[in-house]
Amino acid sequence: MSMRSWLTSKDSKGSNGSKSPNRKTSSPILERLAEQHMNGNLEDTLKALEDVMADEYDFIVRRFKVFGRFEAALIYYSSMNDQSMINHDLMRPLMKKPSDEEDQTIEAKELPDLILNDTLYHSNVNVEGQLNLVVEGILCGNTALLVQGLEQAMLIRTCNIDKRAIDQPATEQVIRGPREGFIELLDTNIALVRYRLQTPELRVRSMVIGRRSKSRVAVCFIEGITNPELLEEVVRRLSVIDIDAVLDSGYLEQYIEDNHYSPFPQVQYTERPDKVAANLLEGRIAIFVNGSPLALIVPTVFNQFYQTVEDYTERFLLMSAIRVARFIALVFSLIFPSLYVSIISFNPELIPTEFAVAVAGGRAGVPWPAVVEVLIIEVSMEVLREATIRLPQQVGGALSIVGVLVVGQAAVAAGFASPITVVIIALTTIGSFATPAYNSALALRLLRFPLIIMAGVFGLYGVMIGFILIANHLLSLKSFGVPYLSPLVPGSFQGMKDLVIRAPLSWMPERPSFMMPQDKTRVSRATMDEMKKPVHDVLDPSTIMAKQSDTRQGQTNEHSQQNAHQSGQTNGGQGGQGQPGGQEGGGGQDGQGQQGGPEGGGGQGGQGQQGSPEGGGEQGSQGQPKGPEGGGGQDGQGQQDGQESGDGQGGQGDQGQPGSPASGQQQAAPSGQPNAGTNQPSGGGKET
């Protein structure tokens, strides 16, 4: 019977008056209690509960009076509950009357509302009236509060079980990525997923599976991405499971997979929260079981088992090369022993002569054919690997070294196996270690044996037939309706970007099409357009130097414009006078006024000072051209020559300052006019 027909028959049976999927058929004791309801008598309820659980050593019944008036009892298991929480958060407030009710009489009908809203307002409380549900709550780690006159019990969450600390996953270690994994508590595992997907669209549906284990199962998905039909199918397959106990997620895996007889896993498991979050974002569904650190991911395709978290945290060129190496190791570990057997037994002409002679020389003392030899070494290697896994860590490493070195060398020395056979099996084992998923590597290890047998019987034809059968089986497999070889079959160009070669993340803007997600867009169009633009070389030296040059040029132009503007707002000043020349020097030449500002007259040229003895007068400064709409300054005239002027010539006079706005021309001093100051002669010169 197929899985689909079995589920259909189970669903049809459950629809005819069966209980809700979340309430499975209980144990005989709970079935008997299901017909009993609380009648408000505290003693009757205690007697019924004690008949079921009084023999346990950790079963506790604590009697007291609520608010000092109403008879009550707390029932719990001491091994599962926090005693300090019970004393401080339950007993103390229940025994003390609320401050606003001290002067009033409390009626029995007011107790439920007063306890829930005014006394235990900070506790997680559920109310149940059936005895079987009260017992189930106590067994789950709750504390039951029974009060005289109330026909319902209050189940208060006080469970406190020691848990393992969050640590790095032992089966999925990475070099670059988070270092935390799931533990055995369901609430903690859900919290780790919510921490990474802080969106209100993350949904969690809870159910209870197992008549005696009462295991809590959580189904996680992202609303708006996950296909609703897929979610409905997953919930349906889980709801029809009716077994005694679910001790691990592997129990559920074997019940919900499509093909029970396939060696290939159709459900992926992981203990990494980041991996679960990534699969949820692609439209898949995660299943958690309380007590198991492994989450199930459905649906699953073949290439998922050869991908790791690091494939997306490192650059695509490096990880694409590593993926190619993984798939080469996959093919190598699957067909290398069978190819060796077929070539050695049937087609030795396919290998070089020198190598064929060396192989024949190594197998000269082996008493059995190649197929038997390879099978013996393969079985021995599997036994050694299993022993290494099951032994303690301190002993397992030493056993693997002893097994590989000592046993292999001894087998070759004793003629039990040829050296080339040991090398072939060792390389095959190393290739199988390159598979990231342990359950997928187990499938390859199992398929090696029938391929070796077919190669020993039919040669290369047997290897080809075996490959065809495996490919046909993979093509027929489905996981919750998704073809197992997706996106290769059926072909999907978008999905093939993440198959053997991992394309850049910017090339994969959509979610896998074979998942039929509601929201297909993973990367926004604006981000894709931005990625296509040329990059900005912010720290490129040539770019920085060009920017600095442009900045300096702009500052220079701005400074020049400011100077020109300031010069137009100032009047021309009087030219400076030439310094006295030495004795026997010539008279200084006349200076000229500077350029006038806008709408201003030119400044007056400076006059050359009197020549000093033996020195010529200094040359006056030259007048500048007139400013716009202003008169030009006239040349100043030099002072009188000093007596007995010498060979030296007077220094040049200062230039006149710019003229003031809207001022007329200023006349230069007349030629030969003495300076306003008195020049002191130098040496024998006379005063002019």
MOCORJO-V361545 format. One line per field, one symbol per residue. ss: DSSP state (H for helix, E for strand, L for the rest). psi: psi as a letter, one per 30 degrees, with the letter a starting at -180 (. if undefined). A space follows every 10 residues. Layout:
ss=???
psi=???
//
This chain:
ss=LLHHHHHHHH HHHHLLLLLL LLLLLLLHHH HHHLLLELLL LHHHHHHHHH HHHLLLLLEE EEEEEELLLE EEEEEEELLL ELHHHHHHHH HHHHHLLLHH HLLLLLLHHH HHHHHHHHHL LLLLEEEELE HHHHHHHHHL LEEEEEELLL LLEEEEELEL LLLLLLLLLL LLLLLLLLLL ELLLLHHHHH HHHHHHLLLL LEEEEEEEEL LLLLEEEEEE EELLLLLHHH HHHHHHHHHL LLLLLLLLHH HHHHHHLLLL LLLLLLLEEE LEHHHHHHHH HLLLEEEEEL LLLLEEEELL LHHHHHLLHH HLLLLHHHHH HHHHHHHHHH HHHHHHHHHH HHHHHLLHHH LLHHHHHHHH HHLLLLLLLH HHHHHHHHHH HHHHHHHHHH LLHHHHHHHH HHHHHHHHHH HHHLLLLLHH HHHHHHHHHH HHHLLLLHHH HHHHHHHHHH HHHHHHHHLH HHHHHHHHHH HHHHHHLEEL LEELLLLLLL LLHHHHLELL LELLHHHLLE LLHHHLLLLL ELLLHHHHHH HHLLLLLLLL HHHHHHHHHH HHHHHHHHHH HHHHHHHLLL LLLLLLLLLL LLEELLLLLL LELLLLLLLE LLLLLLLLLL LLLELLLELL LLLLLLLLLL LLLLELLLLL LLLELLLLLE LLLLLLLLLL ELLLLLLLLL LLLLLLLLLL LLLLLLLL
psi=kleeeeeeee eeeffigllk ffjlkaleee eefffklkgf jeeeeeeeee fegffkfgkk jjkakkggek klkkklkfff ljeeeeeefe eefefkkkef geglkkleff eeeeeeffeh fgljklkkfk eeeeeeeeff glkkjkkkfk gkkjjkjgkj kklklklkkf fiklejllhk llagkeeeee eeeeefiikf fjkjkklkkj effhkkkkjk ljkfekkeee eeeeeeeeff kjlekjflff eeeffflejf gkfkkgkkll gkeeeeeeee ffglkkkkkk fkgkkkkllk lefffgklef ffflleeefe eeeeeeeeee eefefeeeee eeeeeeifff lleeeeeeee eegegkflle eeeeeeeeee eeeeeeeeef llefeeeeee eeeeeeeeee eeefgellee eeeeeeeeee efffkekeee eeeeeefeee eeeeefefbf eeeeeeeeee eeeeffkljh fkkfgkgejl kjeefffhce kjlleffifl lkfffhlejf kekleeeeee fflkljiegk eeeeeeeeee eeeeeeeeee eeeeeeffgk lklkklkklk llkhllkklk lkllkllkgl lllkklkklk klkgklklkl lkkllllkgl kkklklkllk klkhkaflkl lkllkllkll khlakkklkl kgkllelkkk lkbgllk.
//
